């Protein structure tokens, strides 16, 4: 097994014997570093096995426990040990995310998620096994997502994130947790409360292209969606029950929370109208 410092974390010396990991935020600060510690850190920059680290420590006249103690202190800033990474890849595949939609945003989102190590699929039929086993899906559309389209993800208990282009802004979210939060049907019902004519308008808009998906706006929307997807795959809840809009004119962002609608049956039986 090879141990190495995470190359993404920058290191700066605070003093001749104090080393800080992280610049904007100090992830770790090591004080009172010895000559042996410094030599082992040099070895860890390129990657070294435990036996190699022990040899460096012996040559620097450190005691036998020095390598283990240093590795324990460095735990927050170590890269995934290469042996453990290979074993993980053999033991389980990458998490699967499905992009349900087409266009610049979908293409950019696929590129970003793939670069982040996600097994991202697109253009799948509803009979594809990946549809049922996906960890998360992103549904891209204009104005309003067709009910049957998002209900298919709801029925499969797959968390899904909406990316919806409108006349003046694109909305990313909410990220729907089936059975645990508002669904996209709840969003439509809330919009109907605000404007009773919304269902009639939405029916006309389900298959209409908003024609506002420029490379700039698409990249912005893909960035917001990618952060939410990666956070979810890591166990977080970004955009769960909430959405972010990006304005076409100036890129301004606004966030809104959504509540389950009492007339929707996604969580409980709908509340009868009086």
N, C-alpha and C positions, 0 to 999 in steps of 0.2 A: 504494500500500500504506500502510495506517494503522498506526502503532505506538502502543501504549498500555500503561500499567502494569496488571498483573493486579489487578482490584478486590478480589479475595478476600484479597490479602496486605496486612495492615495495616502502616502506616509510622509510626515514632516517631522523634523527634529525640533523639539521645543528648547532643548539644551543638549550639551554633549552626552548626557546620560538619560534623556527623556524623549521618547518617541511617541508621536500621536498618529493614530489611524483615523482618517476622515478629516476633511477641511471645513466644510460648511457646518458639520456637526461632528464632534469628536466621538467616534464609536468606541475607541479604546485608547488609553494612554498608559504606556509602560514607563515607570520611573526606575531609577537606580539600575540601569542595564549594565551588566558586566561585559568584559571583553568576550567571554564565551557566548553570552547572549547575542552580541552583535554578529559574531561569526555564524551562529546558527541561523540568525535572521537572513544573512546573506545567502545561505544554503537554501532557505525556505523560499526565497524569491524565485528561484528556478524550479524548485520542487526537489524533495529528497525523501528517501525512505527512513524509517526509524533507525535502522542499523547505520545508515549514512550519517544521520544526525548525531547518533551516539559517538561515531568516530570523530566528528567535528568537535564535539564536547570534550572528548578525551585529549585531543591534540591541544585544546585550549586549557587543559588542566582543570576542567570542571568535574564535579562529582557525577556518579552514574545516574542520579535522579534528575539532573538538570534538563535534559531534553523533554522528559514527560512534564516537568513543571512548566517549562516554557510553552509547550503545546497547550496545556490547560489554560494558561493566561491568554493565549492567542486564539482560543476557540471562536470568539465572535468575528474574527477577521480571516479565518482560514477558508480556502476554497474547498469544495466537496472533494474528499480524498478520491483519487482516480480509481482505485480498486473498488471503493464503495459505489462510485458512480456507474462503473461497468456492471457490477452486481445488480444494481437497481434497474439498469436497462434490461438485463436478462430476466429479472423477476417480474417486471410490470412494464407495460407500454406507456407512452406519453398520454396525458389527458387529452380527450377528444373534444374539440369544439366544432360546431357546425355553423356555417354562415348560410342563412336562408335568404338569398337575394342576389342581385347582380349589380354591376355598375362600378364606378371608381371607388366608392366607399368600401364595397365588398372586397374588391381586389386589394386595396391598401390594407384593409384589416387582416386579410389572409397573409399578406407579406409580413406584417408586424407580429402577428401571433406565431407564425412559423419561425421567425427569427428568435422569438422568445422561448422556443422549445415546445410549443403546443402542436399537437397533431390536429391540424385544422382541415376540415373537409367542406366542400361546397358542391352544388349541383347534384345533390343526392335525391333519389326517389324516396318516397315515404316507406318503401319496403326495405330499404337498405338497413342492415343491422346497426350501423352507426347512429341512425336516427333515434333508436331506442336506448342506446348505451351512452349517448353524448353526456358530457359533464355540464355543458352549457351550450345554448344556441343563440345566435344573433339574427334577428328578423329585420330586414331592410325593406322599406317601402316608402310610399308617398301619401301624405294627407291622413290616411287611415288604413290600418292593417285589416285585411278581410277577417271576419270572425272565425271562419273555418280554418284559416291559416294559423292563427295563434292558438286556437283551441286544440289543434293537433299536438302542439308541444305541451299544452296543459294536461291533456289526457295521458301523455307519456311520462308525466312528472319530471320533465326536463326543465330546469331553470332557463329562462329565455329573456333576452334583452331586445327592446325595440329601438330601431333607428328610423325615424320618420321625418321625411322632408316635407316642408310646407311652403307657403308663398314667401314668408319673410324670415323663417328660421328653421333649423333642424333640431328635432328633439331626440335625445338619447336617453332611453329609459321609459318607464321603470324597468328594473330587472325583476322579473316575476319569479317568485318562489312558490311553486304550485302547492296550494293548501296552507300557505303560511303568510300570505300577503295579498295585496291587490293585484288583479290580473289586468290585461289590456281591455277586457270587457268592462271592468270597473272604470277605466279611464274614459271610455266612450259614454258610459252612463253619467259620469260627472260632467262631461261636456254637454250631454243632453239636458242635464239640470240647468246648465248655464244658457243653453239655446235649444229649445224643444225641436227646432228644425234640423238639428245635427244629424239624426239617423237618415233623413231623406237626402241630405247633402253628402254624407259619408258613402251612401250606396252609389252615388254618382262618381265618387272620387277613388274608390277602392283600386281601380285598375288604371287610374290616370297618372301620368308622369308629371311631377312638380316642375321639372326642367330647371332645377336650381342646384343640381349636384355638380358643381364645378370642382376641379382638382383641389383648389384651396379649401372649400367648405367640406368636401369629401374627406380630405386628409384630417381636418379638424375633428370631424365627427368620428372618424376611424380611431383617432387618438384617444378620445374620451371613452369610446366603446372598448378599446383594447385594454385600457387601465382597469375598467370595470370587470372585464372577463378575467384578466390575470389575477385581480384581487379575489374574485370568486374562486378561481382554481386554487388559490392559496389559502382558502378558508375564510376570506373576508366577506363583507356584505355591502360593498360600494354600490350605490344606486339601487339597492333593494328597497322597493317602495317609493323611489324618488326618481326624478329625471332632471337632466340638464339641457337647456336650449342654447344654441349658438346662433347669434344674429348674423344674417348674411351681410349686412351693411358694414358693421364695425367689429364683428367677432365677439361682441359682448356676450357674457354667459350669465344665465340665471338658473337657479335651482328651485324645484318645487317638490313637495311631498304629496303622495297620493294615499288615500285611505280606501280600504275595501268598501264597495258600494252596497248598501243594504238590499238593493234590488237584484244584485248579482248572486248567483248560486255557487261561486267558486270556492267559498269557505263554508257557508251554511245555506240552508234553504232560504230562498229570497223572502224578504219581508213583504207580506201582501199589502197592496195599496188600499187605503181606506176611502 
